[in-house]
Amino acid sequence: FATRDRWGTVTNNVIEEMGWSWVRFPIQVFVFGITCGILNLVASIFVKQTIDAEQMDELQRLAIVAQSAEKHASLLSRFFSRGSQDGVKITKTEYYKVLSSQKVKALLEVLDFSEHEAGLIWEVVDSQEVGSVIIADLVDEIMRARGSARTADLASLGKNDARIH
């Protein structure tokens, strides 16, 4: 059993019996382990930075989509306001006249909204058949339903809404 005070004697005996390769081997294993640990640390930093960058890209994309949605809603609101008499409410006739505009058709296409679906939106917003609706409510409903609501969904919304009122 080797103690601290005899360590030099033990190592000298090992070097004489087995040669210097057995002395270098533990040092090489130690250096290899430290090198692997440092490489692992460096790799984890790169991976974290990549993940952070991807998350930031996603947040930026969502911010751009939100800004785009706000711009589209603002444009729709402006088109409907110009097409109405008072700029606050719009009648069914005025609504369909605005929908016939090429600019509005193009905007609805960007929003993934067909003319038929736009007609169904009117039925949802004017479920009590008053004949006019508040433009802000109309635009909110279009923006809420865009892209995800299909014709059948809108039709069932209109029927359900009519039953409630």
DSSP file with accessible surface (Angstrom, degrees, kcal/mol):
  #  RESIDUE AA STRUCTURE BP1 BP2  ACC     N-H-->O    O-->H-N    N-H-->O    O-->H-N    TCO  KAPPA ALPHA  PHI   PSI    X-CA   Y-CA   Z-CA
    1    1 A F              0   0  227      0, 0.0     2,-0.4     0, 0.0     0, 0.0   0.000 360.0 360.0 360.0 130.2    0.0    0.0    0.0
    2    2 A A        -     0   0   38      3,-0.0     2,-0.2     2,-0.0     5,-0.1  -0.717 360.0-168.9 -93.7 134.5    1.5    3.3   -1.1
    3    3 A T    >   -     0   0   63     -2,-0.4     3,-0.9     1,-0.1     4,-0.4  -0.711  38.2-100.0-111.4 171.9    1.5    6.3    1.2
    4    4 A R  G >  S+     0   0  233      1,-0.3     3,-1.0    -2,-0.2     4,-0.4   0.873 120.3  52.9 -62.2 -37.6    2.3    9.9    0.4
    5    5 A D  G 3  S+     0   0  139      1,-0.3    -1,-0.3     2,-0.1     3,-0.2   0.761 114.1  42.6 -74.2 -18.0    5.8    9.7    1.8
    6    6 A R  G <> S+     0   0  128     -3,-0.9     4,-2.2     1,-0.1    -1,-0.3   0.318  82.5 104.2-105.3   7.5    6.6    6.7   -0.4
    7    7 A W  H <> S+     0   0  155     -3,-1.0     4,-2.7    -4,-0.4     5,-0.2   0.900  77.6  53.4 -59.6 -43.4    5.0    7.9   -3.5
    8    8 A G  H  > S+     0   0   39     -4,-0.4     4,-2.2     1,-0.2    -1,-0.2   0.905 109.5  48.9 -59.1 -40.6    8.2    8.8   -5.3
    9    9 A T  H  > S+     0   0   77     -3,-0.2     4,-2.3     2,-0.2    -1,-0.2   0.924 111.4  49.8 -65.9 -42.0    9.6    5.3   -4.6
   10   10 A V  H  X S+     0   0   35     -4,-2.2     4,-2.4     1,-0.2    -2,-0.2   0.938 112.1  46.8 -64.2 -46.0    6.4    3.6   -5.9
   11   11 A T  H  X S+     0   0   43     -4,-2.7     4,-2.7     1,-0.2    -1,-0.2   0.896 111.0  51.8 -65.9 -39.0    6.5    5.7   -9.1
   12   12 A N  H  X S+     0   0   91     -4,-2.2     4,-2.4    -5,-0.2    -1,-0.2   0.915 110.4  49.1 -61.6 -41.3   10.2    5.0   -9.7
   13   13 A N  H  X S+     0   0   81     -4,-2.3     4,-2.4     2,-0.2    -2,-0.2   0.900 111.8  48.7 -64.2 -41.5    9.5    1.3   -9.3
   14   14 A V  H  X>S+     0   0   59     -4,-2.4     4,-3.2     2,-0.2     5,-0.6   0.929 111.8  49.4 -64.9 -42.6    6.6    1.4  -11.8
   15   15 A I  H  X5S+     0   0   33     -4,-2.7     4,-1.7     1,-0.2    -2,-0.2   0.925 113.3  46.7 -63.8 -41.4    8.7    3.4  -14.3
   16   16 A E  H  <5S+     0   0  151     -4,-2.4    -1,-0.2    -5,-0.2    -2,-0.2   0.912 119.6  39.3 -66.9 -40.5   11.5    0.9  -14.0
   17   17 A E  H  <5S+     0   0  161     -4,-2.4    -2,-0.2    -5,-0.2    -1,-0.2   0.905 133.1  18.9 -76.7 -43.0    9.2   -2.2  -14.3
   18   18 A M  H  <5S-     0   0  105     -4,-3.2     3,-0.3    -5,-0.2     4,-0.2   0.528 100.9-125.6-111.6 -14.4    6.8   -0.9  -17.0
   19   19 A G    ><< -     0   0   27     -4,-1.7     3,-0.8    -5,-0.6     4,-0.4  -0.139  40.1 -61.2  92.5 175.0    8.5    1.9  -18.7
   20   20 A W  T >> S+     0   0  161      1,-0.2     4,-2.4     2,-0.2     3,-0.7   0.701 118.1  77.3 -71.3 -20.5    7.5    5.5  -19.4
   21   21 A S  H 3> S+     0   0   62     -3,-0.3     4,-2.1     1,-0.3    -1,-0.2   0.873  92.2  53.2 -60.7 -33.4    4.4    4.6  -21.5
   22   22 A W  H <4 S+     0   0  139     -3,-0.8    -1,-0.3    -4,-0.2    -2,-0.2   0.761 109.4  49.0 -74.8 -20.4    2.5    3.7  -18.3
   23   23 A V  H <> S+     0   0   44     -3,-0.7     4,-1.0    -4,-0.4    -2,-0.2   0.887 113.4  45.5 -81.6 -39.6    3.3    7.2  -16.9
   24   24 A R  H  X S+     0   0  140     -4,-2.4     4,-3.1     1,-0.2     5,-0.2   0.840 101.5  68.8 -70.6 -34.6    2.2    8.9  -20.1
   25   25 A F  H  X S+     0   0  115     -4,-2.1     4,-2.7    -5,-0.2     5,-0.2   0.939 100.4  44.1 -56.5 -50.6   -1.0    6.9  -20.5
   26   26 A P  H  > S+     0   0   74      0, 0.0     4,-2.5     0, 0.0    -1,-0.2   0.908 115.3  50.3 -62.4 -35.2   -2.9    8.4  -17.4
   27   27 A I  H  X S+     0   0  102     -4,-1.0     4,-2.9     2,-0.2    -2,-0.2   0.929 111.0  48.4 -67.0 -42.7   -1.7   11.9  -18.4
   28   28 A Q  H  X S+     0   0  116     -4,-3.1     4,-2.8     2,-0.2    -1,-0.2   0.904 111.6  49.6 -63.3 -41.0   -3.0   11.3  -22.0
   29   29 A V  H  X S+     0   0   77     -4,-2.7     4,-2.6    -5,-0.2    -2,-0.2   0.929 111.9  49.1 -62.7 -42.4   -6.3   10.0  -20.7
   30   30 A F  H  X S+     0   0  143     -4,-2.5     4,-2.4    -5,-0.2    -2,-0.2   0.948 113.2  45.5 -62.6 -47.9   -6.6   13.0  -18.4
   31   31 A V  H  X S+     0   0   77     -4,-2.9     4,-2.7     1,-0.2    -2,-0.2   0.916 112.8  51.6 -63.0 -41.8   -5.8   15.5  -21.3
   32   32 A F  H  X S+     0   0  142     -4,-2.8     4,-2.6    -5,-0.2    -1,-0.2   0.928 110.4  48.8 -61.4 -43.7   -8.2   13.6  -23.6
   33   33 A G  H  X S+     0   0   41     -4,-2.6     4,-2.2     2,-0.2    -2,-0.2   0.917 112.4  47.3 -62.9 -43.4  -11.0   13.9  -21.0
   34   34 A I  H  X S+     0   0   84     -4,-2.4     4,-2.5     2,-0.2    -2,-0.2   0.924 111.9  51.0 -64.3 -43.0  -10.4   17.6  -20.4
   35   35 A T  H  X S+     0   0   68     -4,-2.7     4,-2.6     1,-0.2     5,-0.2   0.927 110.6  48.4 -61.6 -44.8  -10.3   18.2  -24.2
   36   36 A C  H  X S+     0   0   56     -4,-2.6     4,-2.5     1,-0.2    -1,-0.2   0.905 110.9  51.6 -61.9 -40.3  -13.6   16.3  -24.7
   37   37 A G  H  X S+     0   0   41     -4,-2.2     4,-2.1    -5,-0.2    -2,-0.2   0.919 111.0  46.7 -63.1 -42.6  -15.2   18.3  -21.8
   38   38 A I  H  X S+     0   0   99     -4,-2.5     4,-2.7     2,-0.2    -2,-0.2   0.925 112.8  49.4 -66.7 -43.2  -14.1   21.6  -23.4
   39   39 A L  H  X S+     0   0  113     -4,-2.6     4,-2.8     1,-0.2    -2,-0.2   0.899 110.1  51.8 -62.0 -39.4  -15.4   20.6  -26.8
   40   40 A N  H  X S+     0   0  117     -4,-2.5     4,-2.4    -5,-0.2    -1,-0.2   0.917 110.3  48.7 -62.3 -42.6  -18.7   19.6  -25.3
   41   41 A L  H  X S+     0   0  108     -4,-2.1     4,-1.9     2,-0.2    -2,-0.2   0.940 112.5  47.4 -63.0 -46.0  -18.9   23.0  -23.6
   42   42 A V  H  X S+     0   0   64     -4,-2.7     4,-2.2     1,-0.2    -2,-0.2   0.928 112.3  50.0 -62.9 -44.2  -18.2   24.8  -26.8
   43   43 A A  H  X S+     0   0   48     -4,-2.8     4,-2.6     1,-0.2    -1,-0.2   0.915 108.7  52.0 -62.1 -41.1  -20.7   22.7  -28.8
   44   44 A S  H  X S+     0   0   59     -4,-2.4     4,-2.6     1,-0.2    -1,-0.2   0.877 107.5  52.8 -65.9 -33.7  -23.4   23.3  -26.2
   45   45 A I  H  X S+     0   0   81     -4,-1.9     4,-2.5     2,-0.2    -1,-0.2   0.940 110.6  47.3 -65.5 -43.7  -22.8   27.1  -26.5
   46   46 A F  H  X S+     0   0  127     -4,-2.2     4,-2.3     2,-0.2    -2,-0.2   0.922 112.6  49.1 -62.6 -43.4  -23.2   26.9  -30.3
   47   47 A V  H  X S+     0   0   84     -4,-2.6     4,-2.7     2,-0.2     5,-0.2   0.936 111.4  49.3 -62.9 -44.2  -26.4   24.8  -29.9
   48   48 A K  H  X S+     0   0  123     -4,-2.6     4,-2.8     1,-0.2    -2,-0.2   0.926 111.2  49.3 -61.8 -43.3  -27.8   27.3  -27.4
   49   49 A Q  H  X S+     0   0  112     -4,-2.5     4,-2.4     2,-0.2    -1,-0.2   0.900 111.5  49.9 -63.6 -38.5  -27.0   30.2  -29.6
   50   50 A T  H  X S+     0   0   95     -4,-2.3     4,-2.4     2,-0.2    -2,-0.2   0.926 112.1  46.9 -65.7 -44.1  -28.7   28.5  -32.6
   51   51 A I  H  X S+     0   0   86     -4,-2.7     4,-2.5     2,-0.2     5,-0.2   0.925 112.7  49.7 -64.3 -43.2  -31.8   27.7  -30.6
   52   52 A D  H  X S+     0   0   67     -4,-2.8     4,-2.3    -5,-0.2    -2,-0.2   0.908 111.0  49.7 -61.5 -41.7  -32.0   31.2  -29.3
   53   53 A A  H  X S+     0   0   51     -4,-2.4     4,-2.7     2,-0.2    -1,-0.2   0.907 110.6  50.1 -64.5 -40.7  -31.6   32.6  -32.8
   54   54 A E  H  X S+     0   0  118     -4,-2.4     4,-2.3     2,-0.2    -2,-0.2   0.919 111.2  48.5 -64.2 -42.6  -34.4   30.3  -34.1
   55   55 A Q  H  X S+     0   0  115     -4,-2.5     4,-2.4     2,-0.2    -1,-0.2   0.903 111.6  50.0 -64.7 -39.1  -36.7   31.4  -31.3
   56   56 A M  H  X S+     0   0  100     -4,-2.3     4,-2.8     2,-0.2    -2,-0.2   0.918 109.0  52.1 -65.5 -40.3  -35.9   35.0  -32.0
   57   57 A D  H  X S+     0   0   88     -4,-2.7     4,-2.6     1,-0.2    -2,-0.2   0.906 110.1  49.3 -60.6 -41.0  -36.6   34.4  -35.7
   58   58 A E  H  X S+     0   0   76     -4,-2.3     4,-2.6     2,-0.2    -2,-0.2   0.920 111.4  48.4 -65.0 -42.9  -40.0   32.9  -34.8
   59   59 A L  H  X S+     0   0  107     -4,-2.4     4,-2.3     2,-0.2    -2,-0.2   0.910 112.4  48.8 -63.8 -40.8  -40.8   35.9  -32.5
   60   60 A Q  H  X S+     0   0  102     -4,-2.8     4,-2.4     2,-0.2    -2,-0.2   0.910 110.8  50.8 -64.8 -41.1  -39.8   38.3  -35.3
   61   61 A R  H  X S+     0   0  123     -4,-2.6     4,-2.6     1,-0.2    -2,-0.2   0.932 110.9  48.4 -62.0 -43.6  -42.0   36.3  -37.8
   62   62 A L  H  X S+     0   0   83     -4,-2.6     4,-2.6     1,-0.2    -1,-0.2   0.889 110.5  51.6 -64.4 -37.8  -44.9   36.5  -35.4
   63   63 A A  H  X S+     0   0   48     -4,-2.3     4,-2.6     2,-0.2    -1,-0.2   0.911 110.4  48.6 -64.8 -40.3  -44.4   40.2  -35.0
   64   64 A I  H  X S+     0   0  108     -4,-2.4     4,-2.7     2,-0.2    -2,-0.2   0.923 111.5  49.7 -65.2 -42.1  -44.3   40.7  -38.7
   65   65 A V  H  X S+     0   0   65     -4,-2.6     4,-2.7     2,-0.2    -2,-0.2   0.923 111.5  49.1 -62.7 -42.1  -47.5   38.7  -39.1
   66   66 A A  H  X S+     0   0   46     -4,-2.6     4,-2.3     2,-0.2    -2,-0.2   0.921 112.4  47.5 -64.5 -42.2  -49.2   40.7  -36.4
   67   67 A Q  H  X S+     0   0  110     -4,-2.6     4,-2.3     1,-0.2    -1,-0.2   0.908 112.0  50.9 -64.3 -39.7  -48.1   44.0  -38.0
   68   68 A S  H  X S+     0   0   46     -4,-2.7     4,-2.6     2,-0.2    -2,-0.2   0.915 109.2  50.3 -64.0 -42.8  -49.4   42.7  -41.3
   69   69 A A  H  X S+     0   0   17     -4,-2.7     4,-2.7     1,-0.2    -1,-0.2   0.904 109.9  50.9 -62.9 -40.1  -52.7   41.7  -39.8
   70   70 A E  H  X S+     0   0  133     -4,-2.3     4,-2.5     2,-0.2    -1,-0.2   0.909 110.7  48.8 -63.9 -40.6  -53.0   45.2  -38.3
   71   71 A K  H  X S+     0   0  143     -4,-2.3     4,-2.6     2,-0.2    -2,-0.2   0.919 111.9  48.7 -65.0 -42.4  -52.3   46.8  -41.7
   72   72 A H  H  X S+     0   0   32     -4,-2.6     4,-2.7     2,-0.2    -2,-0.2   0.919 112.1  48.6 -63.8 -42.6  -54.9   44.6  -43.4
   73   73 A A  H  X S+     0   0   23     -4,-2.7     4,-2.7     1,-0.2    -2,-0.2   0.914 111.5  50.4 -63.4 -40.7  -57.5   45.4  -40.8
   74   74 A S  H  X S+     0   0   59     -4,-2.5     4,-2.4     2,-0.2    -2,-0.2   0.913 111.0  48.6 -63.5 -42.8  -56.7   49.1  -41.2
   75   75 A L  H  X S+     0   0   56     -4,-2.6     4,-2.8     2,-0.2    -2,-0.2   0.934 112.2  48.2 -62.9 -46.3  -57.0   48.9  -45.0
   76   76 A L  H  X S+     0   0    0     -4,-2.7     4,-2.8     1,-0.2     5,-0.3   0.932 111.7  50.1 -59.5 -45.3  -60.4   47.0  -44.7
   77   77 A S  H  X S+     0   0   41     -4,-2.7     4,-2.6     1,-0.2    -1,-0.2   0.917 111.4  48.8 -59.8 -42.8  -61.6   49.5  -42.2
   78   78 A R  H  X S+     0   0  111     -4,-2.4     4,-2.4     2,-0.2    -2,-0.2   0.925 111.5  49.2 -64.3 -43.8  -60.6   52.4  -44.5
   79   79 A F  H  X S+     0   0   34     -4,-2.8     4,-1.6     1,-0.2    -2,-0.2   0.936 114.7  44.3 -61.2 -46.0  -62.3   50.8  -47.6
   80   80 A F  H  X S+     0   0    0     -4,-2.8     4,-0.7     2,-0.2    -1,-0.2   0.884 112.3  52.4 -68.4 -37.1  -65.5   50.2  -45.7
   81   81 A S  H >< S+     0   0   37     -4,-2.6     3,-0.7    -5,-0.3     6,-0.3   0.912 110.5  47.6 -64.0 -42.2  -65.5   53.7  -44.1
   82   82 A R  H 3< S+     0   0  174     -4,-2.4    -1,-0.2     1,-0.2    -2,-0.2   0.822 111.6  52.1 -67.1 -30.3  -65.1   55.3  -47.5
   83   83 A G  H 3< S+     0   0   31     -4,-1.6    -1,-0.2    -5,-0.2     2,-0.2   0.543 101.1  74.4 -84.1  -7.1  -67.9   53.1  -48.9
   84   84 A S  S << S-     0   0   12     -3,-0.7     6,-0.1    -4,-0.7    -3,-0.0  -0.642  80.8-125.8-103.9 165.0  -70.3   54.0  -46.2
   85   85 A Q  S    S+     0   0  184     -2,-0.2    -1,-0.1     4,-0.2     5,-0.1   0.904 106.8  24.5 -76.2 -40.2  -72.2   57.3  -45.7
   86   86 A D  S    S-     0   0  101      3,-0.5    -1,-0.2     0, 0.0     4,-0.1   0.544  96.0-126.6-105.7  -7.5  -71.2   58.0  -42.2
   87   87 A G  S    S+     0   0   27      2,-0.4     3,-0.1    -6,-0.3    -6,-0.1   0.461  98.0  67.7  80.4  -2.5  -67.9   56.2  -41.9
   88   88 A V  S    S+     0   0   88      1,-0.4    47,-3.0    -7,-0.1    48,-0.4   0.726 101.3  32.2-114.3 -45.6  -69.0   54.3  -38.8
   89   89 A K  E     -A  134   0A  96     45,-0.3    -3,-0.5    46,-0.1    -2,-0.4  -0.846  66.0-157.9-114.1 154.5  -71.8   52.0  -40.0
   90   90 A I  E     -A  133   0A   0     43,-2.5    43,-2.3    -2,-0.3     2,-0.1  -0.990  10.9-136.8-133.5 138.6  -72.2   50.3  -43.3
   91   91 A T  E  >  -A  132   0A  53     -2,-0.4     4,-2.8    41,-0.2    41,-0.2  -0.467  30.0-107.8 -86.4 167.5  -75.3   49.0  -45.0
   92   92 A K  H  > S+     0   0   85     39,-1.6     4,-2.5     2,-0.2     5,-0.2   0.913 120.9  50.3 -61.8 -41.4  -75.6   45.6  -46.8
   93   93 A T  H  > S+     0   0  116     38,-0.2     4,-2.0     1,-0.2    -1,-0.2   0.937 112.7  45.9 -63.6 -44.9  -75.8   47.4  -50.1
   94   94 A E  H  > S+     0   0   29      2,-0.2     4,-2.6     1,-0.2    -2,-0.2   0.904 110.7  55.0 -63.8 -39.5  -72.7   49.5  -49.4
   95   95 A Y  H  X S+     0   0    0     -4,-2.8     4,-2.5     1,-0.2    -2,-0.2   0.943 109.9  44.3 -59.7 -50.0  -70.9   46.5  -48.1
   96   96 A Y  H  X S+     0   0   91     -4,-2.5     4,-1.1     1,-0.2    -1,-0.2   0.844 111.2  54.7 -68.4 -29.0  -71.4   44.5  -51.3
   97   97 A K  H  < S+     0   0  162     -4,-2.0     4,-0.4    -5,-0.2     3,-0.4   0.927 109.9  46.5 -67.3 -43.0  -70.5   47.6  -53.4
   98   98 A V  H >< S+     0   0   14     -4,-2.6     3,-1.6     1,-0.2     6,-0.3   0.914 108.7  56.5 -63.6 -40.2  -67.2   47.8  -51.5
   99   99 A L  H 3< S+     0   0    7     -4,-2.5    -1,-0.2     1,-0.3    -2,-0.2   0.777  97.9  62.4 -63.6 -24.4  -66.6   44.1  -52.0
  100  100 A S  T 3< S+     0   0   66     -4,-1.1    -1,-0.3    -3,-0.4    -2,-0.2   0.654  80.1 108.1 -78.0 -10.6  -66.9   44.5  -55.7
  101  101 A S  S <> S-     0   0   44     -3,-1.6     4,-2.5    -4,-0.4     5,-0.2  -0.393  72.8-134.9 -66.6 138.4  -63.8   46.8  -55.7
  102  102 A Q  H  > S+     0   0  138      1,-0.2     4,-2.4     2,-0.2     5,-0.2   0.871 105.4  53.7 -62.4 -37.0  -60.7   45.2  -57.2
  103  103 A K  H  > S+     0   0  146      2,-0.2     4,-2.3     1,-0.2    -1,-0.2   0.915 110.6  45.7 -65.4 -41.8  -58.6   46.4  -54.4
  104  104 A V  H  > S+     0   0    1     -6,-0.3     4,-2.9     2,-0.2     5,-0.2   0.914 111.5  52.4 -68.9 -40.0  -60.9   44.9  -51.8
  105  105 A K  H  X S+     0   0   61     -4,-2.5     4,-2.1     1,-0.2    -2,-0.2   0.922 110.8  48.1 -59.7 -43.0  -61.0   41.6  -53.8
  106  106 A A  H  X S+     0   0   53     -4,-2.4     4,-2.1     2,-0.2    -2,-0.2   0.911 112.0  49.2 -64.3 -41.3  -57.2   41.5  -53.9
  107  107 A L  H  X S+     0   0   14     -4,-2.3     4,-1.9     1,-0.2    -2,-0.2   0.918 110.3  50.2 -65.2 -42.7  -57.0   42.2  -50.1
  108  108 A L  H  <>S+     0   0    4     -4,-2.9     5,-2.5     1,-0.2    -1,-0.2   0.883 108.5  53.6 -63.2 -35.5  -59.5   39.5  -49.3
  109  109 A E  H ><5S+     0   0  155     -4,-2.1     3,-1.6    -5,-0.2    -1,-0.2   0.911 106.5  51.6 -64.8 -41.1  -57.5   37.1  -51.5
  110  110 A V  H 3<5S+     0   0   99     -4,-2.1    -1,-0.2     1,-0.3    -2,-0.2   0.887 109.0  51.4 -60.7 -36.7  -54.4   37.9  -49.4
  111  111 A L  T 3<5S-     0   0    5     -4,-1.9    36,-0.6    -5,-0.1    -1,-0.3   0.391 118.7-115.6 -80.9   3.4  -56.4   37.2  -46.3
  112  112 A D  T < 5S+     0   0   92     -3,-1.6    35,-0.7     1,-0.2     2,-0.4   0.937  70.5 139.5  60.7  48.5  -57.4   33.8  -47.9
  113  113 A F      < -     0   0   10     -5,-2.5    -1,-0.2    -8,-0.2    -2,-0.1  -0.986  42.9-146.6-127.6 125.3  -61.1   34.9  -48.0
  114  114 A S     >  -     0   0   49     -2,-0.4     4,-2.2     1,-0.1     5,-0.2  -0.446  27.6-113.9 -85.1 164.0  -63.5   34.2  -50.8
  115  115 A E  H  > S+     0   0  112      1,-0.2     4,-2.0     2,-0.2     5,-0.1   0.889 119.0  55.0 -63.0 -36.8  -66.2   36.5  -51.9
  116  116 A H  H  > S+     0   0  117      1,-0.2     4,-2.0     2,-0.2    -1,-0.2   0.924 107.7  47.9 -63.0 -43.6  -68.7   33.9  -50.8
  117  117 A E  H  > S+     0   0    7      1,-0.2     4,-2.1     2,-0.2    -1,-0.2   0.884 107.9  55.9 -64.8 -35.7  -67.2   33.8  -47.3
  118  118 A A  H  X S+     0   0    0     -4,-2.2     4,-1.4     1,-0.2    -1,-0.2   0.887 106.7  51.0 -63.5 -36.7  -67.2   37.6  -47.2
  119  119 A G  H  X S+     0   0    9     -4,-2.0     4,-1.4     1,-0.2    -1,-0.2   0.897 108.5  50.9 -65.6 -38.8  -71.0   37.4  -47.8
  120  120 A L  H  X S+     0   0   29     -4,-2.0     4,-1.8     1,-0.2    -2,-0.2   0.849 102.7  60.4 -68.1 -32.7  -71.4   34.9  -45.0
  121  121 A I  H  X S+     0   0    0     -4,-2.1     4,-2.8     1,-0.2     5,-0.3   0.899 100.6  55.3 -59.9 -39.7  -69.5   37.2  -42.7
  122  122 A W  H  X S+     0   0    1     -4,-1.4     4,-3.2     1,-0.2    -1,-0.2   0.935 106.3  51.0 -57.6 -43.9  -72.2   39.8  -43.3
  123  123 A E  H  < S+     0   0   67     -4,-1.4    -1,-0.2     1,-0.2    -2,-0.2   0.856 111.3  48.4 -63.8 -34.9  -74.8   37.3  -42.2
  124  124 A V  H >< S+     0   0   11     -4,-1.8     3,-0.9     1,-0.2    -1,-0.2   0.939 116.5  40.9 -69.2 -47.5  -72.8   36.5  -39.0
  125  125 A V  H 3< S+     0   0   35     -4,-2.8     3,-0.3     1,-0.3     2,-0.3   0.893 121.9  41.6 -71.7 -37.3  -72.3   40.2  -38.1
  126  126 A D  T >< S+     0   0   12     -4,-3.2     3,-2.0    -5,-0.3    -1,-0.3  -0.303  72.2 141.6-103.6  50.7  -75.8   41.2  -39.0
  127  127 A S  T <  S+     0   0   17     -3,-0.9    -1,-0.2     1,-0.3    -2,-0.1   0.775  70.6  55.1 -65.5 -23.5  -77.5   38.2  -37.5
  128  128 A Q  T 3  S-     0   0  123     -3,-0.3    -1,-0.3    -4,-0.1    -2,-0.1   0.404 109.5-126.3 -88.5   2.5  -80.5   40.3  -36.3
  129  129 A E    <   +     0   0  155     -3,-2.0    -2,-0.1    -6,-0.2    -3,-0.1   0.874  56.8 150.6  54.7  47.4  -81.0   41.5  -39.9
  130  130 A V        -     0   0   96      2,-0.2    -1,-0.1     1,-0.0     3,-0.1   0.814  56.9-125.5 -73.4 -33.2  -80.8   45.2  -38.9
  131  131 A G  S    S+     0   0   32      1,-0.1   -39,-1.6    -5,-0.1     2,-0.3   0.249  82.3  58.6 103.4 -12.3  -79.4   46.0  -42.4
  132  132 A S  E     -A   91   0A  30    -41,-0.2     2,-0.3   -40,-0.1   -41,-0.2  -0.988  60.5-167.3-145.6 152.8  -76.4   47.9  -41.2
  133  133 A V  E     -A   90   0A  10    -43,-2.3   -43,-2.5    -2,-0.3     2,-0.4  -0.935  34.8 -95.1-136.2 159.6  -73.4   47.0  -39.0
  134  134 A I  E  >  -A   89   0A  71     -2,-0.3     4,-2.0   -45,-0.2     3,-0.3  -0.607  32.7-136.1 -74.3 131.0  -70.6   48.8  -37.3
  135  135 A I  H  > S+     0   0    4    -47,-3.0     4,-2.9    -2,-0.4     5,-0.3   0.891 102.6  55.5 -58.7 -41.8  -67.6   48.8  -39.5
  136  136 A A  H  > S+     0   0   51    -48,-0.4     4,-2.6     1,-0.2    -1,-0.2   0.904 108.4  48.6 -60.4 -40.5  -65.2   47.9  -36.7
  137  137 A D  H  > S+     0   0   83     -3,-0.3     4,-2.2     2,-0.2    -1,-0.2   0.904 111.7  49.9 -64.9 -41.2  -67.3   44.8  -35.8
  138  138 A L  H  X S+     0   0    0     -4,-2.0     4,-2.3     2,-0.2    -2,-0.2   0.942 112.6  45.6 -62.6 -47.8  -67.3   43.8  -39.4
  139  139 A V  H  X S+     0   0    5     -4,-2.9     4,-2.8     1,-0.2     5,-0.3   0.918 111.7  52.8 -64.4 -42.1  -63.5   44.1  -39.8
  140  140 A D  H  X S+     0   0  103     -4,-2.6     4,-2.3    -5,-0.3    -1,-0.2   0.914 110.0  48.5 -59.1 -42.9  -62.9   42.3  -36.5
  141  141 A E  H  X S+     0   0   33     -4,-2.2     4,-2.2     2,-0.2    -1,-0.2   0.912 111.9  48.8 -66.1 -40.9  -65.1   39.4  -37.6
  142  142 A I  H  X S+     0   0    0     -4,-2.3     4,-1.5     1,-0.2    -2,-0.2   0.942 114.0  45.8 -63.7 -45.7  -63.3   39.2  -41.0
  143  143 A M  H  < S+     0   0   28     -4,-2.8    -2,-0.2     1,-0.2    -1,-0.2   0.866 113.3  50.2 -67.9 -34.1  -59.8   39.3  -39.3
  144  144 A R  H  < S+     0   0  146     -4,-2.3    -1,-0.2    -5,-0.3    -2,-0.2   0.894 117.7  38.8 -69.0 -38.3  -60.9   36.7  -36.7
  145  145 A A  H  X S+     0   0    3     -4,-2.2     4,-2.2    -5,-0.2     3,-0.3   0.614  87.1 122.9 -90.6 -11.7  -62.3   34.3  -39.3
  146  146 A R  T  < S-     0   0   81     -4,-1.5     2,-1.9     1,-0.2   -34,-0.2  -0.165  82.8  -7.1 -60.3 140.6  -59.6   34.8  -42.0
  147  147 A G  T  4 S+     0   0   33    -35,-0.7    -1,-0.2   -36,-0.6    -2,-0.1  -0.095 131.6  56.4  74.6 -39.0  -57.8   31.8  -43.2
  148  148 A S  T  4 S+     0   0   91     -2,-1.9     2,-0.5    -3,-0.3    -1,-0.2   0.776  88.7  76.0 -99.3 -29.1  -59.1   29.3  -40.7
  149  149 A A     <  -     0   0   11     -4,-2.2     2,-0.2     4,-0.1    -2,-0.2  -0.715  64.2-162.3 -88.8 130.6  -62.9   29.6  -41.1
  150  150 A R     >  -     0   0   97     -2,-0.5     4,-2.4    -4,-0.1     5,-0.2  -0.544  37.7 -91.3-102.8 173.2  -64.3   27.8  -44.1
  151  151 A T  H  > S+     0   0   52      1,-0.2     4,-2.6     2,-0.2     5,-0.2   0.902 124.8  49.5 -53.2 -47.1  -67.7   28.3  -45.7
  152  152 A A  H  > S+     0   0   73      1,-0.2     4,-2.5     2,-0.2    -1,-0.2   0.897 110.3  51.5 -63.3 -39.2  -69.4   25.6  -43.7
  153  153 A D  H  > S+     0   0   81      2,-0.2     4,-2.2     1,-0.2    -1,-0.2   0.926 111.5  46.8 -62.5 -44.6  -68.0   27.1  -40.5
  154  154 A L  H  X S+     0   0    1     -4,-2.4     4,-2.3     2,-0.2    -2,-0.2   0.908 111.5  51.1 -65.1 -40.9  -69.2   30.6  -41.3
  155  155 A A  H  X S+     0   0   34     -4,-2.6     4,-2.2    -5,-0.2    -2,-0.2   0.930 111.3  47.2 -63.6 -42.3  -72.7   29.3  -42.3
  156  156 A S  H  X S+     0   0   52     -4,-2.5     4,-2.7     1,-0.2     5,-0.2   0.880 109.5  54.7 -69.2 -33.8  -73.1   27.4  -39.1
  157  157 A L  H  X S+     0   0   63     -4,-2.2     4,-2.8    -5,-0.2     5,-0.2   0.927 108.1  49.5 -60.3 -44.9  -71.9   30.4  -37.1
  158  158 A G  H  X S+     0   0   13     -4,-2.3     4,-2.1     2,-0.2    -2,-0.2   0.922 113.0  46.0 -61.7 -42.8  -74.6   32.5  -38.8
  159  159 A K  H  X S+     0   0  131     -4,-2.2     4,-1.9     2,-0.2    -2,-0.2   0.929 115.2  46.4 -66.7 -45.0  -77.3   30.0  -38.0
  160  160 A N  H  X S+     0   0   71     -4,-2.7     4,-1.7     1,-0.2    -2,-0.2   0.908 112.6  50.2 -63.8 -42.1  -76.2   29.5  -34.4
  161  161 A D  H  X S+     0   0   41     -4,-2.8     4,-1.8    -5,-0.2    -1,-0.2   0.896 108.9  52.1 -64.3 -39.1  -75.9   33.3  -33.9
  162  162 A A  H  < S+     0   0   54     -4,-2.1    -1,-0.2    -5,-0.2    -2,-0.2   0.881 108.0  51.8 -65.2 -37.6  -79.4   33.8  -35.3
  163  163 A R  H  < S+     0   0  181     -4,-1.9    -1,-0.2     1,-0.2    -2,-0.2   0.853 107.5  53.0 -66.6 -35.2  -80.8   31.2  -32.8
  164  164 A I  H  <        0   0  133     -4,-1.7    -2,-0.2     1,-0.1    -1,-0.2   0.909 360.0 360.0 -66.5 -43.3  -79.2   33.0  -29.9
  165  165 A H     <        0   0  118     -4,-1.8    -2,-0.2    -5,-0.1    -1,-0.1   0.740 360.0 360.0 -82.3 360.0  -80.7   36.3  -30.8
